[in-house]
Amino acid sequence: MSIFIDQSNKVVVQGATGKEGSYWTKHMQDMGTNVVFGVTPGKEGQQVEGIPVYHTIRRGMCDHEADTAMLFVPPAFTKDAIFEAMDAGIRKIVTIADGIPLHELLQIRSAALSCGAMVVGGNTSGVISPGKAMMGVLPYWIERVYKPGRIGVMTRSGSLTNEVTAEVVKAGFGVSTLMGVGGDAVPLTRFAEILPHYQADSETDAVVIIGELGGTMEEEVAQAMESGIFTKPLVAFIGGRTAPKGKRMGHAGAIVTGSKGTVEAKVDALTMAGGLVARKPSMVGPMLRELMT
Amino acid sequence: MKLFEFQAKDAFRQCGIPVPQGVLIEGPEHLPDAIDELGLPCVVKAQVLQGGRGKAGLVKLVRTEEEARAYASHLFGERGVRRALVEGAEPFTGELYLAITVDAAKAKATILACAEGGVDIEQIAATAPEKIVTQAVDLDHGLSGFHMRNIAFGLGLSGDQAKAFNKILTSLYQAFRRFDAELIEINPLFVTDDGSFVAGDGKLIIDDNSMPRQQGYEITRDHYDHDVEYEAALAGIPYLQFDGDISLMCAGAGLTTTVFDLINYAGGSVANYLEFGGPNYTRAVDAMELCLRNEKAKVILIVTFGTVARADVIARGLADAVARFKPSIPIVTCIRGTNEEEAFEIIRSLGLTPLSETEEAVQQAVDIAAGRIS
């Protein structure tokens, strides 16, 4: 059993009839994901890739069971769609929306913490357990990246994830579960909240985190290691070591403000906690080998 | 989007936060009218987005018309300022710091206050964090009386002062919510001798993701350090200009930032950071046009590893851009991801070598910029 998703999850796709929703629903199914129904208000009775579409999750749940939700919903409607999923009792949710308003991110995360839901995203490519299931827009067909294996990967990035994970595979490893927490200033689930799942996962031997400047998620990982919540080997790559202060480097969350969010602080914290931090993506594979042998 | 002080104070006024009477002027010739209205002494404040305006000589208390005229011509002349806010000088007996921002981990708003206003709050946070009073607020529950009491009495205010202060805090919280603020700050918040409060300065950063529902704010040249940064922003392509000679035309924010690091490690220097991933991946032509506007660039380095941002689409865009602009500087490519074999073919047909290792591509770009290879 993977930490977030495998073939046993029953997935509802919100926004299934859109161009992106239908295209990626097919890919999710092709990789093994068990998609049970889709939701698009006003389109009940249609089919997408062989699955029935309902107006609401509530109506779909009359005919099917679902425990996981994948959103292909625009940013402005994401809060509503996530609240609909949580109201229906769903506790695993992924949103790839890029551009969710900041205050709504706070409200979603606050509600998710209250009801014990894990909402992953936004501004992410999603979650994948290669060979088992995928939620999002991940190119599982690129074999030199998405090879099944025993390394957990957590990331704030998209293309950089391909870059770094290719190095993990090149070193002879593969991926158990890759969790894209996304590049927003308020990731709905944070690195440290995923760590206990990797710790308990018998299919994960070590974890690679792909971080960047800004925020405090990498420092929280170091704290979890210091306090013994996470004890498996950990390698990190953190982008933006040479980034100038006060400049936003692409992602909303990738900015150093005042003394907060410097890569230096993250590297120090992780190193003190016993992790290895790679300066370049190409060092991630060799560092994993060093820790695992 | 960071607002100018006069925009922030407009927002404050709309939510009931007292601000000094002020007049916005767009040239030194408008100063006499402003002084007629406000009287002397008054404060002339350059409307620019950089912090530390006081230290940079961009704010001045002027006591005579002569002094005012000389300072205005300095601001609008040598300093190249486009707008200034002239305000009546508020007599005050004390200064506080008050701000609301977001706490991503707690998923709440955070109120920050300090009895010492008008100072660099980052410095206090680093040297004497115990002086900063904080309070988390859940957005769905809203601001409660106890939040305000914790702040007001934490600052050492009297019961009467606390009442007046709570009105300001209530209004500031309203403004925080109404303007989808990433940060809203009053520093200093003047305490006047009759015990009321006036916002001496105003800072308001609106969350970029919320801009579609915040009407009436437009980006201007003043929001950026360079012309091309402004043009890129109008085109919707993230772009930052630097002093080096390697022009980055990459896709994916994290990957572009990593290439930026790798260039610096290899002894090179970046001319510009341009990221055309996500919804912009079909816009290689626009991206290259921006890169070529940077005259310092000696080489263009393209690194991508896309999923939805398909390699073949990016390579075809590159071919279009090369046909259109016939760039005189060399191009190094490392375009990978979905349909990369097709991409490699297209790149070869342009007479370029498709590289597939990022560090190799970075080294080649650094060598070209240094004149070691051509």
Interface residues (C-beta under 8 A of the other chain):
Chain A: P75 A76 D98 G99 I100 P101 L102 H103 L105 L106 Q107 R109 S110 A111 L113 S125 V137 L138 P139 W141 I142 T155 R156 S157 G158 S159 L160 T161 N162 E163 A166 G183 D184 A185 V186 P187 R190 I210 E212 L213 G215 T216 E220 F237 G239 G240 R241 T242 A243 P244 K247 M249 G250 H251 A252 G253 A254 G258 S259 R279 K280 P281 S282
Chain B: V102 A104 A105 A107 K108 A109 E122 A125 A126 D138 L139 D140 R177 D180 E182 D207 D208 N209 S210 P212 R213 P238 L240 F242 A251 G252 A253 G254 L255 T256 T257 T258 F260 D261 L262 N264 Y265 Y273 E275 G277 G278 P279 T304 F305 G306 T307 V308 A309 R336 G337 T338 T358 E359
